[in-house]
């Protein structure tokens, strides 16, 4: 299971949904009374290089 973040362009609400990777994206907003179609939000990943290595030399 993967946790996806969705944002509705109609109401601006963000919410998370746990889905299988094979499941289709959600088509209905979870906000009561909103009829918008949410879209998946791509969040930046956390990537940290530690220790000695190529990044220290600028390569």
PDB file with SEQRES, HELIX, SHEET and CRYST1 records, atoms N, CA, C and O in Angstrom:
SEQRES   1 A   59  UNK UNK UNK UNK UNK UNK UNK UNK UNK UNK UNK UNK UNK          
SEQRES   2 A   59  UNK UNK UNK UNK UNK UNK UNK UNK UNK UNK UNK UNK UNK          
SEQRES   3 A   59  UNK UNK UNK UNK UNK UNK UNK UNK UNK UNK UNK UNK UNK          
SEQRES   4 A   59  UNK UNK UNK UNK UNK UNK UNK UNK UNK UNK UNK UNK UNK          
SEQRES   5 A   59  UNK UNK UNK UNK UNK UNK UNK                                  
HELIX    1 AA1 UNK A   54  UNK A   57  1                                   4    
SHEET    1 AA1 2 UNK A   2  UNK A   7  0                                        
SHEET    2 AA1 2 UNK A  14  UNK A  19 -1                                        
CRYST1    1.000    1.000    1.000  90.00  90.00  90.00 P 1           1          
ATOM      1  N   UNK A   1       0.829  -1.175   0.000  1.00  0.00           N  
ATOM      2  CA  UNK A   1       0.000   0.000   0.000  1.00  0.00           C  
ATOM      3  C   UNK A   1       0.883   1.251   0.000  1.00  0.00           C  
ATOM      4  O   UNK A   1       1.913   1.311   0.671  1.00  0.00           O  
ATOM      5  N   UNK A   2       0.453   2.221  -0.757  1.00  0.00           N  
ATOM      6  CA  UNK A   2       1.168   3.476  -0.884  1.00  0.00           C  
ATOM      7  C   UNK A   2       0.250   4.588  -0.381  1.00  0.00           C  
ATOM      8  O   UNK A   2      -0.961   4.536  -0.599  1.00  0.00           O  
ATOM      9  N   UNK A   3       0.806   5.576   0.280  1.00  0.00           N  
ATOM     10  CA  UNK A   3       0.015   6.727   0.707  1.00  0.00           C  
ATOM     11  C   UNK A   3       0.193   7.842  -0.313  1.00  0.00           C  
ATOM     12  O   UNK A   3       1.294   8.358  -0.502  1.00  0.00           O  
ATOM     13  N   UNK A   4      -0.903   8.207  -0.967  1.00  0.00           N  
ATOM     14  CA  UNK A   4      -0.888   9.283  -1.951  1.00  0.00           C  
ATOM     15  C   UNK A   4      -1.508  10.531  -1.335  1.00  0.00           C  
ATOM     16  O   UNK A   4      -2.426  10.443  -0.520  1.00  0.00           O  
ATOM     17  N   UNK A   5      -0.999  11.688  -1.730  1.00  0.00           N  
ATOM     18  CA  UNK A   5      -1.580  12.962  -1.316  1.00  0.00           C  
ATOM     19  C   UNK A   5      -2.366  13.501  -2.499  1.00  0.00           C  
ATOM     20  O   UNK A   5      -1.863  13.566  -3.621  1.00  0.00           O  
ATOM     21  N   UNK A   6      -3.605  13.884  -2.231  1.00  0.00           N  
ATOM     22  CA  UNK A   6      -4.479  14.445  -3.250  1.00  0.00           C  
ATOM     23  C   UNK A   6      -4.826  15.878  -2.885  1.00  0.00           C  
ATOM     24  O   UNK A   6      -4.875  16.237  -1.709  1.00  0.00           O  
ATOM     25  N   UNK A   7      -5.066  16.694  -3.908  1.00  0.00           N  
ATOM     26  CA  UNK A   7      -5.528  18.069  -3.690  1.00  0.00           C  
ATOM     27  C   UNK A   7      -6.678  18.343  -4.651  1.00  0.00           C  
ATOM     28  O   UNK A   7      -6.606  18.023  -5.838  1.00  0.00           O  
ATOM     29  N   UNK A   8      -7.731  18.936  -4.120  1.00  0.00           N  
ATOM     30  CA  UNK A   8      -8.900  19.258  -4.927  1.00  0.00           C  
ATOM     31  C   UNK A   8      -8.765  20.699  -5.421  1.00  0.00           C  
ATOM     32  O   UNK A   8      -8.640  21.611  -4.604  1.00  0.00           O  
ATOM     33  N   UNK A   9      -8.788  20.925  -6.733  1.00  0.00           N  
ATOM     34  CA  UNK A   9      -8.674  22.292  -7.248  1.00  0.00           C  
ATOM     35  C   UNK A   9      -9.925  23.133  -6.984  1.00  0.00           C  
ATOM     36  O   UNK A   9      -9.858  24.361  -7.024  1.00  0.00           O  
ATOM     37  N   UNK A  10     -11.057  22.492  -6.716  1.00  0.00           N  
ATOM     38  CA  UNK A  10     -12.302  23.219  -6.470  1.00  0.00           C  
ATOM     39  C   UNK A  10     -12.338  23.833  -5.076  1.00  0.00           C  
ATOM     40  O   UNK A  10     -12.602  25.026  -4.927  1.00  0.00           O  
ATOM     41  N   UNK A  11     -12.070  23.010  -4.043  1.00  0.00           N  
ATOM     42  CA  UNK A  11     -12.151  23.510  -2.665  1.00  0.00           C  
ATOM     43  C   UNK A  11     -10.784  23.767  -2.043  1.00  0.00           C  
ATOM     44  O   UNK A  11     -10.699  24.400  -0.990  1.00  0.00           O  
ATOM     45  N   UNK A  12      -9.699  23.285  -2.680  1.00  0.00           N  
ATOM     46  CA  UNK A  12      -8.352  23.523  -2.169  1.00  0.00           C  
ATOM     47  C   UNK A  12      -7.938  22.607  -1.036  1.00  0.00           C  
ATOM     48  O   UNK A  12      -6.856  22.780  -0.476  1.00  0.00           O  
ATOM     49  N   UNK A  13      -8.762  21.643  -0.682  1.00  0.00           N  
ATOM     50  CA  UNK A  13      -8.480  20.728   0.419  1.00  0.00           C  
ATOM     51  C   UNK A  13      -7.464  19.673  -0.001  1.00  0.00           C  
ATOM     52  O   UNK A  13      -7.518  19.164  -1.120  1.00  0.00           O  
ATOM     53  N   UNK A  14      -6.536  19.344   0.900  1.00  0.00           N  
ATOM     54  CA  UNK A  14      -5.572  18.266   0.676  1.00  0.00           C  
ATOM     55  C   UNK A  14      -5.911  17.123   1.614  1.00  0.00           C  
ATOM     56  O   UNK A  14      -6.292  17.345   2.763  1.00  0.00           O  
ATOM     57  N   UNK A  15      -5.770  15.901   1.122  1.00  0.00           N  
ATOM     58  CA  UNK A  15      -6.004  14.729   1.958  1.00  0.00           C  
ATOM     59  C   UNK A  15      -5.145  13.583   1.462  1.00  0.00           C  
ATOM     60  O   UNK A  15      -4.654  13.592   0.333  1.00  0.00           O  
ATOM     61  N   UNK A  16      -4.972  12.593   2.331  1.00  0.00           N  
ATOM     62  CA  UNK A  16      -4.165  11.423   2.010  1.00  0.00           C  
ATOM     63  C   UNK A  16      -5.073  10.220   1.792  1.00  0.00           C  
ATOM     64  O   UNK A  16      -6.136  10.110   2.402  1.00  0.00           O  
ATOM     65  N   UNK A  17      -4.641   9.326   0.919  1.00  0.00           N  
ATOM     66  CA  UNK A  17      -5.377   8.093   0.672  1.00  0.00           C  
ATOM     67  C   UNK A  17      -4.383   6.950   0.537  1.00  0.00           C  
ATOM     68  O   UNK A  17      -3.399   7.060  -0.194  1.00  0.00           O  
ATOM     69  N   UNK A  18      -4.640   5.850   1.242  1.00  0.00           N  
ATOM     70  CA  UNK A  18      -3.805   4.651   1.129  1.00  0.00           C  
ATOM     71  C   UNK A  18      -4.417   3.770   0.060  1.00  0.00           C  
ATOM     72  O   UNK A  18      -5.557   3.323   0.183  1.00  0.00           O  
ATOM     73  N   UNK A  19      -3.645   3.524  -0.998  1.00  0.00           N  
ATOM     74  CA  UNK A  19      -4.128   2.737  -2.117  1.00  0.00           C  
ATOM     75  C   UNK A  19      -3.047   1.796  -2.598  1.00  0.00           C  
ATOM     76  O   UNK A  19      -1.862   1.989  -2.326  1.00  0.00           O  
ATOM     77  N   UNK A  20      -3.478   0.772  -3.320  1.00  0.00           N  
ATOM     78  CA  UNK A  20      -2.527  -0.088  -4.010  1.00  0.00           C  
ATOM     79  C   UNK A  20      -2.031   0.666  -5.236  1.00  0.00           C  
ATOM     80  O   UNK A  20      -2.737   1.524  -5.764  1.00  0.00           O  
ATOM     81  N   UNK A  21      -0.839   0.357  -5.686  1.00  0.00           N  
ATOM     82  CA  UNK A  21      -0.300   1.021  -6.872  1.00  0.00           C  
ATOM     83  C   UNK A  21      -1.119   0.699  -8.115  1.00  0.00           C  
ATOM     84  O   UNK A  21      -1.141   1.481  -9.065  1.00  0.00           O  
ATOM     85  N   UNK A  22      -1.786  -0.440  -8.114  1.00  0.00           N  
ATOM     86  CA  UNK A  22      -2.581  -0.854  -9.269  1.00  0.00           C  
ATOM     87  C   UNK A  22      -3.969  -0.212  -9.303  1.00  0.00           C  
ATOM     88  O   UNK A  22      -4.657  -0.289 -10.321  1.00  0.00           O  
ATOM     89  N   UNK A  23      -4.385   0.416  -8.207  1.00  0.00           N  
ATOM     90  CA  UNK A  23      -5.700   1.055  -8.161  1.00  0.00           C  
ATOM     91  C   UNK A  23      -5.690   2.359  -8.953  1.00  0.00           C  
ATOM     92  O   UNK A  23      -4.669   3.045  -9.000  1.00  0.00           O  
ATOM     93  N   UNK A  24      -6.816   2.707  -9.574  1.00  0.00           N  
ATOM     94  CA  UNK A  24      -6.889   3.985 -10.286  1.00  0.00           C  
ATOM     95  C   UNK A  24      -6.938   5.156  -9.293  1.00  0.00           C  
ATOM     96  O   UNK A  24      -7.274   4.971  -8.123  1.00  0.00           O  
ATOM     97  N   UNK A  25      -6.606   6.339  -9.761  1.00  0.00           N  
ATOM     98  CA  UNK A  25      -6.643   7.539  -8.925  1.00  0.00           C  
ATOM     99  C   UNK A  25      -8.080   7.845  -8.515  1.00  0.00           C  
ATOM    100  O   UNK A  25      -9.024   7.467  -9.209  1.00  0.00           O  
ATOM    101  N   UNK A  26      -8.242   8.529  -7.390  1.00  0.00           N  
ATOM    102  CA  UNK A  26      -9.573   8.898  -6.917  1.00  0.00           C  
ATOM    103  C   UNK A  26     -10.216   9.908  -7.867  1.00  0.00           C  
ATOM    104  O   UNK A  26      -9.523  10.731  -8.464  1.00  0.00           O  
ATOM    105  N   UNK A  27     -11.533   9.843  -8.003  1.00  0.00           N  
ATOM    106  CA  UNK A  27     -12.226  10.761  -8.901  1.00  0.00           C  
ATOM    107  C   UNK A  27     -13.210  11.670  -8.159  1.00  0.00           C  
ATOM    108  O   UNK A  27     -13.764  12.597  -8.750  1.00  0.00           O  
ATOM    109  N   UNK A  28     -13.430  11.404  -6.853  1.00  0.00           N  
ATOM    110  CA  UNK A  28     -14.349  12.217  -6.064  1.00  0.00           C  
ATOM    111  C   UNK A  28     -13.639  12.815  -4.864  1.00  0.00           C  
ATOM    112  O   UNK A  28     -12.882  12.136  -4.170  1.00  0.00           O  
ATOM    113  N   UNK A  29     -13.894  14.106  -4.629  1.00  0.00           N  
ATOM    114  CA  UNK A  29     -13.309  14.789  -3.474  1.00  0.00           C  
ATOM    115  C   UNK A  29     -13.960  14.265  -2.202  1.00  0.00           C  
ATOM    116  O   UNK A  29     -15.143  13.928  -2.199  1.00  0.00           O  
ATOM    117  N   UNK A  30     -13.195  14.197  -1.129  1.00  0.00           N  
ATOM    118  CA  UNK A  30     -13.713  13.707   0.154  1.00  0.00           C  
ATOM    119  C   UNK A  30     -14.365  14.803   0.988  1.00  0.00           C  
ATOM    120  O   UNK A  30     -14.973  14.507   2.016  1.00  0.00           O  
ATOM    121  N   UNK A  31     -14.253  16.050   0.572  1.00  0.00           N  
ATOM    122  CA  UNK A  31     -14.857  17.147   1.310  1.00  0.00           C  
ATOM    123  C   UNK A  31     -16.369  17.130   1.094  1.00  0.00           C  
ATOM    124  O   UNK A  31     -16.845  17.019  -0.036  1.00  0.00           O  
ATOM    125  N   UNK A  32     -17.106  17.239   2.179  1.00  0.00           N  
ATOM    126  CA  UNK A  32     -18.558  17.200   2.091  1.00  0.00           C  
ATOM    127  C   UNK A  32     -19.091  18.379   1.281  1.00  0.00           C  
ATOM    128  O   UNK A  32     -18.744  19.529   1.549  1.00  0.00           O  
ATOM    129  N   UNK A  33     -19.920  18.094   0.307  1.00  0.00           N  
ATOM    130  CA  UNK A  33     -20.529  19.130  -0.517  1.00  0.00           C  
ATOM    131  C   UNK A  33     -19.692  19.558  -1.719  1.00  0.00           C  
ATOM    132  O   UNK A  33     -20.166  20.338  -2.544  1.00  0.00           O  
ATOM    133  N   UNK A  34     -18.479  19.075  -1.835  1.00  0.00           N  
ATOM    134  CA  UNK A  34     -17.620  19.436  -2.963  1.00  0.00           C  
ATOM    135  C   UNK A  34     -17.757  18.379  -4.052  1.00  0.00           C  
ATOM    136  O   UNK A  34     -17.759  17.182  -3.764  1.00  0.00           O  
ATOM    137  N   UNK A  35     -17.870  18.813  -5.275  1.00  0.00           N  
ATOM    138  CA  UNK A  35     -18.004  17.886  -6.393  1.00  0.00           C  
ATOM    139  C   UNK A  35     -16.789  17.919  -7.311  1.00  0.00           C  
ATOM    140  O   UNK A  35     -16.863  17.480  -8.458  1.00  0.00           O  
ATOM    141  N   UNK A  36     -15.670  18.440  -6.809  1.00  0.00           N  
ATOM    142  CA  UNK A  36     -14.454  18.535  -7.602  1.00  0.00           C  
ATOM    143  C   UNK A  36     -13.769  17.194  -7.782  1.00  0.00           C  
ATOM    144  O   UNK A  36     -14.032  16.240  -7.050  1.00  0.00           O  
ATOM    145  N   UNK A  37     -12.890  17.138  -8.762  1.00  0.00           N  
ATOM    146  CA  UNK A  37     -12.101  15.935  -9.024  1.00  0.00           C  
ATOM    147  C   UNK A  37     -10.673  16.175  -8.528  1.00  0.00           C  
ATOM    148  O   UNK A  37      -9.948  16.982  -9.109  1.00  0.00           O  
ATOM    149  N   UNK A  38     -10.263  15.483  -7.458  1.00  0.00           N  
ATOM    150  CA  UNK A  38      -8.915  15.705  -6.919  1.00  0.00           C  
ATOM    151  C   UNK A  38      -7.837  15.159  -7.850  1.00  0.00           C  
ATOM    152  O   UNK A  38      -8.091  14.299  -8.693  1.00  0.00           O  
ATOM    153  N   UNK A  39      -6.636  15.679  -7.673  1.00  0.00           N  
ATOM    154  CA  UNK A  39      -5.491  15.191  -8.445  1.00  0.00           C  
ATOM    155  C   UNK A  39      -4.369  14.859  -7.469  1.00  0.00           C  
ATOM    156  O   UNK A  39      -4.281  15.428  -6.381  1.00  0.00           O  
ATOM    157  N   UNK A  40      -3.521  13.934  -7.877  1.00  0.00           N  
ATOM    158  CA  UNK A  40      -2.395  13.539  -7.027  1.00  0.00           C  
ATOM    159  C   UNK A  40      -1.358  14.647  -6.998  1.00  0.00           C  
ATOM    160  O   UNK A  40      -1.072  15.282  -8.012  1.00  0.00           O  
ATOM    161  N   UNK A  41      -0.808  14.863  -5.825  1.00  0.00           N  
ATOM    162  CA  UNK A  41       0.231  15.872  -5.631  1.00  0.00           C  
ATOM    163  C   UNK A  41       1.566  15.144  -5.551  1.00  0.00           C  
ATOM    164  O   UNK A  41       1.696  14.157  -4.827  1.00  0.00           O  
ATOM    165  N   UNK A  42       2.541  15.621  -6.278  1.00  0.00           N  
ATOM    166  CA  UNK A  42       3.877  15.042  -6.220  1.00  0.00           C  
ATOM    167  C   UNK A  42       4.688  15.849  -5.208  1.00  0.00           C  
ATOM    168  O   UNK A  42       4.931  17.042  -5.391  1.00  0.00           O  
ATOM    169  N   UNK A  43       5.096  15.181  -4.152  1.00  0.00           N  
ATOM    170  CA  UNK A  43       5.847  15.831  -3.089  1.00  0.00           C  
ATOM    171  C   UNK A  43       7.340  15.593  -3.293  1.00  0.00           C  
ATOM    172  O   UNK A  43       7.734  14.546  -3.806  1.00  0.00           O  
ATOM    173  N   UNK A  44       8.182  16.559  -2.894  1.00  0.00           N  
ATOM    174  CA  UNK A  44       9.624  16.348  -3.015  1.00  0.00           C  
ATOM    175  C   UNK A  44      10.074  15.246  -2.061  1.00  0.00           C  
ATOM    176  O   UNK A  44       9.569  15.127  -0.945  1.00  0.00           O  
ATOM    177  N   UNK A  45      11.010  14.462  -2.512  1.00  0.00           N  
ATOM    178  CA  UNK A  45      11.510  13.374  -1.666  1.00  0.00           C  
ATOM    179  C   UNK A  45      12.644  13.885  -0.790  1.00  0.00           C  
ATOM    180  O   UNK A  45      13.291  14.887  -1.095  1.00  0.00           O  
ATOM    181  N   UNK A  46      12.862  13.179   0.289  1.00  0.00           N  
ATOM    182  CA  UNK A  46      13.943  13.518   1.198  1.00  0.00           C  
ATOM    183  C   UNK A  46      15.143  12.673   0.790  1.00  0.00           C  
ATOM    184  O   UNK A  46      15.121  11.447   0.905  1.00  0.00           O  
ATOM    185  N   UNK A  47      16.194  13.342   0.311  1.00  0.00           N  
ATOM    186  CA  UNK A  47      17.383  12.650  -0.169  1.00  0.00           C  
ATOM    187  C   UNK A  47      18.594  13.353   0.414  1.00  0.00           C  
ATOM    188  O   UNK A  47      18.884  14.496   0.061  1.00  0.00           O  
ATOM    189  N   UNK A  48      19.299  12.675   1.300  1.00  0.00           N  
ATOM    190  CA  UNK A  48      20.441  13.268   1.975  1.00  0.00           C  
ATOM    191  C   UNK A  48      21.659  12.378   1.766  1.00  0.00           C  
ATOM    192  O   UNK A  48      21.615  11.173   2.015  1.00  0.00           O  
ATOM    193  N   UNK A  49      22.744  12.989   1.304  1.00  0.00           N  
ATOM    194  CA  UNK A  49      23.995  12.258   1.159  1.00  0.00           C  
ATOM    195  C   UNK A  49      24.854  12.538   2.387  1.00  0.00           C  
ATOM    196  O   UNK A  49      25.075  13.694   2.746  1.00  0.00           O  
ATOM    197  N   UNK A  50      25.333  11.490   3.020  1.00  0.00           N  
ATOM    198  CA  UNK A  50      26.144  11.653   4.225  1.00  0.00           C  
ATOM    199  C   UNK A  50      27.466  10.930   4.048  1.00  0.00           C  
ATOM    200  O   UNK A  50      27.577   9.981   3.272  1.00  0.00           O  
ATOM    201  N   UNK A  51      28.456  11.393   4.776  1.00  0.00           N  
ATOM    202  CA  UNK A  51      29.754  10.736   4.750  1.00  0.00           C  
ATOM    203  C   UNK A  51      30.651  11.278   3.653  1.00  0.00           C  
ATOM    204  O   UNK A  51      30.348  12.299   3.036  1.00  0.00           O  
ATOM    205  N   UNK A  52      31.759  10.587   3.415  1.00  0.00           N  
ATOM    206  CA  UNK A  52      32.697  10.995   2.385  1.00  0.00           C  
ATOM    207  C   UNK A  52      32.201  10.469   1.046  1.00  0.00           C  
ATOM    208  O   UNK A  52      31.659   9.367   0.959  1.00  0.00           O  
ATOM    209  N   UNK A  53      32.390  11.261   0.019  1.00  0.00           N  
ATOM    210  CA  UNK A  53      31.937  10.781  -1.278  1.00  0.00           C  
ATOM    211  C   UNK A  53      32.044  11.839  -2.353  1.00  0.00           C  
ATOM    212  O   UNK A  53      32.647  12.892  -2.146  1.00  0.00           O  
ATOM    213  N   UNK A  54      31.458  11.555  -3.495  1.00  0.00           N  
ATOM    214  CA  UNK A  54      31.566  12.414  -4.668  1.00  0.00           C  
ATOM    215  C   UNK A  54      30.960  13.792  -4.466  1.00  0.00           C  
ATOM    216  O   UNK A  54      31.437  14.758  -5.061  1.00  0.00           O  
ATOM    217  N   UNK A  55      29.924  13.914  -3.648  1.00  0.00           N  
ATOM    218  CA  UNK A  55      29.273  15.208  -3.455  1.00  0.00           C  
ATOM    219  C   UNK A  55      30.186  16.210  -2.761  1.00  0.00           C  
ATOM    220  O   UNK A  55      30.038  17.417  -2.953  1.00  0.00           O  
ATOM    221  N   UNK A  56      31.122  15.728  -1.963  1.00  0.00           N  
ATOM    222  CA  UNK A  56      32.044  16.591  -1.238  1.00  0.00           C  
ATOM    223  C   UNK A  56      32.987  17.302  -2.194  1.00  0.00           C  
ATOM    224  O   UNK A  56      33.380  18.442  -1.944  1.00  0.00           O  
ATOM    225  N   UNK A  57      33.356  16.640  -3.290  1.00  0.00           N  
ATOM    226  CA  UNK A  57      34.292  17.192  -4.257  1.00  0.00           C  
ATOM    227  C   UNK A  57      33.602  17.996  -5.346  1.00  0.00           C  
ATOM    228  O   UNK A  57      34.277  18.607  -6.174  1.00  0.00           O  
ATOM    229  N   UNK A  58      32.274  18.012  -5.368  1.00  0.00           N  
ATOM    230  CA  UNK A  58      31.555  18.777  -6.374  1.00  0.00           C  
ATOM    231  C   UNK A  58      31.297  18.023  -7.665  1.00  0.00           C  
ATOM    232  O   UNK A  58      30.931  18.628  -8.673  1.00  0.00           O  
ATOM    233  N   UNK A  59      31.478  16.734  -7.649  1.00  0.00           N  
ATOM    234  CA  UNK A  59      31.223  15.931  -8.860  1.00  0.00           C  
ATOM    235  C   UNK A  59      29.846  15.342  -8.808  1.00  0.00           C  
ATOM    236  O   UNK A  59      29.443  14.635  -9.732  1.00  0.00           O  
TER     237      UNK A  59                                                      
END                                                                             
